[in-house]
Amino acid sequence: MSHPIPYLDRDTLFEFILRALPDHVTAELEAGGIETYKAIANVWERLSRRIFELAESTFILKATGEARATGLARIIRFTSSYRIGLRAGNTIAQTRWGVRYRLTEDLDVAPGVSIADNIPVEAELSGFDANVRVQAAGRWGLPEGVDRKSQIAWLDGVTEADKDAFLAAADAGFDYRDLTPAIFPSAWIEVKQGTGDDPAWLEGGALATLDLLAQERGLPRLQGETDEALRRRIRTLPDAVTPAAIQRAVDSYLQGTGATAELLEPWDYGFAVGHDPRGAIGLNPIAGIPAFVILVSGLAFNAIGWAIFDDPLGAIGTTPIGIGDPAHDAVIAGLQDLVTKIRAAGVCGRVVEAA
C-alpha cells in the first residue's frame, strides 16, 4: 500500500508556480528572478518528499528500523602536494543548513592525486532529514574553532604539515555551486551521487517507525531481528488459539526463511530419557512440559566467528566462541514471542529446533 498523498518533484512544482504567477511577472523572469522561484520549488520538493516519507512510514509494510542516508562524495583540489588521511566516522561534508555526513571507510588520498572519487559517506544521524538532492550536500563539514586538528581523526603517518595544508585548502575551497567562484589553490568537496533508487538523491535515511509500531502492540524488536521478520510477527497477531491457527501463524512468520515447523502436542506430562520432544531431559524442564511444541527444521545457521568440532553454535561445552548467528537466534526468539502472545491463557508452548 502507498500513501495517497503523491510526492511532487521540483520540476512539477516549478511549473505550478509559473502557472500561478501573473503574466506580467512571468514575462519578465528571463531578465532576472527566475532562480528565486526555482529555489522555492526546491524547498517545496523537500517538504513534499518529507511529508510522503513520514506518511508512508506509518504503514507496517513500508515502515523500517532506523537508517542513515548514504551516498558517494568526491574531493577536488588544485594543489595536490599534501596527503589527506581521515579515519572512518570522521564528519566530512554537510548541507547549507547543517545536515552532516561522515565517512564510512578510511580516506587516504596520496600526494599527486587531484580528484578523490567514490568516497562512501552516510548521514551522522538516522532519519529522513538527510534525504536530500546530492547538490545540497556540497560544503565541508570539518570541525571549526581554534584547535581543529585535535578534533579530526587522522590516519597514522599524516604529518603536521599535511594536516595544515589540507585544512588551509579546505578553508580556501569554494562552493562549486557559486556562479563566479574565486579560482585559487584550494580543495572542495561535493556529494555527487546517491546509492539508492535515484542517484540524484542521498537516500535511505529513515526513522525507526517500525519499532514504534511494534512497541505499540507490545512486541518490541528482538536483538538481531530483521525488518522483514518483525513485520511478519506484528501482523500475525490476530490469528487465534486453536492448533490449526497457531500452525498458520507460525508458517506465516517463517515464510521466506526456508524453515518449516511442526506443531506437536505431548501425550504425557512425565519425563522421557533421550530426545523425544514430548518430554525429554535437555529439551524441556521435567516439571514444566509444554502443552505443545513447535519443532523448527531447516533454519539456516551462519555463525559469525569460529567453532571447534561440529557444534553449530561455535562452542566447547557451554563456553561460546564467536557470536553465533544473531539473525537465526532472532527468528527463533521472535517465533517464541509470537507463540507466547497468541496461545490460550494457561497454555504453554515451546519453540525448539530439530536436531
N, C-alpha and C positions, 0 to 999 in steps of 0.2 A: 504494500500500500504506500502511496506517495501522498504528501500533504497537498491539499487543493490549492494552496497559495503558490503560484508559479515563481520561479526565480528569474528575474529580468536582468539581462546584461546591459552594459553601459551603452552599446550602440542603440539598442531598443529605447532606452531611457533618454538618450540624447535626441533621437527622432521625436520622442514625445514632447520634450522641451521645445524643440523648434516648432512643432505644430501648435503649441500653446502660446508662443510668443506672437505679438502683433507683427503685421507685415513690415511696418516701418523699422522695427528692430532687427528682424532677420535680414532685411535688405542691406543693413549697414554692418553686419557681422564680419564680412570678408575684410572690411577695413580695420577691424580690431574688435576684440571682446569675445571671440568665439571660444577661446581657451577657457574662459571663465565658466561657460555653460558646459564644456566638456568636463571640467573639474567637478561641477555639480553632479553630472551624470555618473562620474566615478564614485562619488560619495554615495549616491543613491544605490549604485550597484552593490557596494559593500553592505549597505543596510539591507537591501533586498536579499542578498545571499545569507546574511546573518539571521534574518527572520526565517528564511527557508530552512537553514541548518538546525536552528533551535526548535522549529515546529516539527520537523521530521524526527528529531531525536526523542520525541515523546512517544513514538511508536516502538514497541518491543522489537519488531523485525528490523528497524532502522537504527535503534539505539546501540551504543557501543560503550566500552570502558573508556577511561581517559586515554588520550593520544595526543601527540605533538605533530604539528605541521612539519613537513620535510621538503627539501629542495636541494638544488645544486648551485653553488656560487662560483665566482671567478675573481681573481685578483689580477689587475693590470698595473704595471709600473713602468715608468720611463727609465729610471735608473735601477739596474739590477745587480749592483756590485755587492749587496749585502744578502745575508741569509735570513729567511723568515722561518722560524721554528716554534710552533704553538702546539700545545697538547689538546687532545680531545676534551671537550667540555668547556673550553675557553670561548666566551662570547666574542663574536667577530663582526656581526652585521646587525642592522636594525632598520626599521621603517622610520619615516619622518616623525611619526607620532610616538615612537619609543617601544614598539614591539620588537623584542630582541631574539636573535638566533645564534646558536652555538655550534661548534664543530662536533661532529660525531666520530671523527677519526683524527689522529695526529696530522698536523700540516707541516710539511718540511719542504720548503722551496729553496733550491740551491742557488748560489750566485750565478748570474748569467741567464736565468730563466725570467723572461719578461711577463709571461702570462701563465698563471697557475689556474688550471681549468678543472671543472667537475669536482669541486670541493663539496662533500656532503655536509649539509647543515640541518639542524632541527630547531624548532622553537624552544626557548628556555622554559616556557610554561605550557601545559596542556590546555586545550580549549579551542574554540572557534575563532578567537580574535586574531590568531596568527595565520589564518587562511586568507591570504591577500594575493593580488597580482604580483608577479615577480618584480615588476618595475618599482613597486612600492618599497621593497627592501633593497636599497642601494646606498646605504650610509654605513660608515664604520661604527661598530659597537664596542670599541675598545674602552678601557677604563679612563676616567678623567680625574684630574687632581694633580697634586704636587709629585707624588711618588708612584707614578703609574706602573713603572717597570716591576715593582714588587707585587702588584696585583694581577699580573699576567702569568699564566702557567707556561713557561718557556720549556722547550726541549733541551736536553742536556747538550752542552757544547756550543750553544749560541753565545757569541761574545757580547760584551757590553757595547762595543762599537756597532755591532749588527743590530742590537736592540734599539740603540739611539737612532740609527739610520732608518730603521723601519718605522718607528713612531714619528719621526720627523717627516718622512714621506707620506705617512697616513694623514698627518695633520695638514700637509700641503695638498693632499689629493682633492680633486674637485668632484662635485656631484655630476655624474655623467648625463643627468637629465637637463642640466643647465644649457640654455641655448647658446651662450657665448662663454664657455669655460676659459679660465686662465690656463695657458699651457706653459708649464714649467716642471722641472723634475719632481715627480710625485707618484703616489700609488693610491689607487681607489679600488673599492670592492663593489660588486653587483651580484645580486641573485639572478641568475639567468634562466633558470628552469625549475619547474616543479617536478615532483616524482609521482604524482597521482594520475588520474584520468586525463586531466587538462594540464599540459606542461606550462601554460601561461599563468598558472596559479601555484602558489605554495599551498598544498592541500594536506588533508589527513588529520588536522587538529580537531579534537572533539572533547566535550565534557563527559564525565562518567555517568551519563543519564541511564544507561542500562543497569548500573549498580544501584542507582536511586530507585528504579522501577522494581528491582529485586528486593531491596530493603523494604519498600512499601508493602510487599507481600510477605514479609518475614522470612525471606530466603536470600540472605546476603551471599555474595560471591565467595566461593571457597578458594583456598590457595591453589594457584595453578589452573583454575577453571577458565576455559576459553569463553569468548563472547558467544560463540555458536552453542556451546553446551549449556551456558547459563540461560540463553533464550529458550532452549527446549525445556529446561527444568521449570522456569517460571510460567511457561504457557501450558504445562500439562497438569496444573493443579486441579482443574475441575473434574478430572477422572475420579471415579468413586472407589468403593472399598471392596468390591467383590473380587475374587481371584482373577476373573477374566479382565476386569477393569484395571487391576494392578498390572497384569501382564501387558495390556495395551499401553499403559503409561510407561512402563519400563522399556518396551520395544520402541516407543516414540523417542524416549530420551537417548537410547543407544543408536538411533538411526544415524548413519554416516560414519560411525566409529569402526565398523567391521566386526563388532562383537554381537553375540547373541546371548539370550538369557532364558532360563527355565525356572518356573515357579514350582517349588517342592513344598509339600506340607508334611511335616514329620508325623509318623504314625504312633510314636511312642515318646513319652516325656521322661524316660530314663536316660541312661547314657550308653554309648557304644564304644568299643575299642577299635581303632583304625580310623578310616577317613570317610565313614558314612555320613553324608550331610544331614541325615535325620537325627543326629545326636552323637557327635564324635569328640573324643578328647583332642584338644588342639584346635578344633574348629569352633566350638561353642562352649560356654561355661556349662558344667554338669548340671547346675541348679537353674539354668536360665535358657533352656531350649526354646528357640523361637517358634511361633505359631506357623510361620512359613519362612522359606529360604529362597532368595533369588540367586541362582547359580549362574555366574557370568563366564562365558567362554570366548576365546578368540580376541580379547582386547590387547592390542599391540603394546609392548613394553620396550621402550628405547631408553636405557639407563644413561644418565649423564654422569660420567665418572668411569670407574672400572671395577671389576669384580674378580674375586678368586674362586676358582672352580665353576660350578654351574648355577649358582644361586642368582636368579634374575634380578634380585634386589641389590646385588652387589654387596654382600655381607658375609662375614665369617661369624657364624652363630648369630648373635644379636648386635654385633658391632658393625655399623654401616661403613661402607667405603664408597665414596662418591655421594651423589644426592638422589639416586634413583631416577624415576620419571615423574616429575610433578604433574604433567598433563594427564598421565594414566591414573595417578592417585586421585586427582581431582574428579575424574569421571566416576570412579568407584565411590568416593565420598559424596559426590553430588547425587548419585543414584540412591545411596543410603538415606540421604536427607529427603529425597523425593518420596521414598517408600515410607519413611517415618511420618511425613506430613499427611499422606493420603490413607494410611491404614486406619482401621476402626479403632476406637478408644479401647485400650487394654490389650490390643493385639500387637505382638512384637514380630517384626520382620527383620531379617538379617541378609545383607548382601555379601556374598563371598565369591571368590574366583575358583574355577575348576583347576585342579592340579595339572 
